[in-house]
Amino acid sequence: MAITKIIKFNVKPDHSDAFKNALLDNKKGTESEAGCLEMRLYVDNTNPNLFFVYERWLDDAAFASHATQVYTQRMLALFDSALAEPAEFIDLSDTQPAPIALKPADKDDPLFNIIFIFKIKAGMQDRFVAQFKEHITHTRQEDGNLLFDLYTIDNDDQTLVVYEHWRKESDVWDIHFHQPYAKITGALMEEGVIGDMEQYMNFVTQIA
């Protein structure tokens, strides 16, 4: 069974370049691993010391094997000295509609990517998953959307993850949020998200 993870790294400023290079080295090595289905690296647009890794693996054995590789060990060796806080490993569970391949962007697309990890009130997960099923089906048909996936979190029914890629920022604010299904989802978010939604949003740039 395929497994999906997002890993969040908050790096000390004076170690940022070294850690970024270690992430890139790890990504390059991972490309030769048959068990890696997908790996993408991101840096936060407003905080150059905040990195995210999105990765999908064939199974637990493939991920365990990855941890033993030399390039992975080099990255892990930097954790104690480079990280401002412990790395956050988030184990994701697929929902329906299931994740799909990233659509190709046009060469002139500036790209706009969002990793949205948010907290919801107790007992509301089923409502959110049901609404996002409808939301995602329509969103993926928008010309500006390249990827839109929803995940639940293993052993945590009050956290959801939305992972999305767009051709450009205006496709989100000027088009997507004005769609009827997005307005319904927005109303549910206003009702069920704990606190200010902006605190959970990371606008990120893919570095590999």
URTA-V820091 format. One line per field, one symbol per residue. phi: phi as a letter, one per 20 degrees, with the letter a starting at -180 (. if undefined). psi: psi as a letter, one per 30 degrees, with the letter a starting at -180 (. if undefined). burial: 1 if it has 24 or more other C-alpha atoms within 12 Angstrom, else 0. A space follows every 10 residues. Layout:
phi = ???
psi = ???
burial = ???
This chain:
phi = .fcccdddcd dfgfdffffg ffffffffff feefeeeabc dccffdcfdd dccdbccgaf fffffgfefg fffffffegf eeefbgfded eddfddffgc ffffeffeff mbccdcdcec fgndgfffff ffgfgfgfff efffedabcd cedgmbedcc cdcbccfbff fefecgfefg ffffffffff fdfenffffe edecdfda
psi = kkkkkkkkjj kkefgeeeee eeeeeeeeef ffkffjfkkk klkkffjfgj lkkkkkleae eeeeeeffle eeeeeeffee ffkflkkjjj jkkkakklkl kkkkllffkf kjkkjjjlkl lkggeeeeee efeeeeeeef fkefkfkjkk klkkgjggkl kkjkklelef feefeeffke eeeeeeeeee efkjakefff kjklkkf.
burial = 0011111111 1100010011 0111111011 0010111111 1111000111 1111111000 0110010000 1100110110 0110000001 1111101010 0000000000 1111111111 0000100110 1111111011 0101111111 1110001111 1111111100 1100010000 0100100110 0110000000 01111111
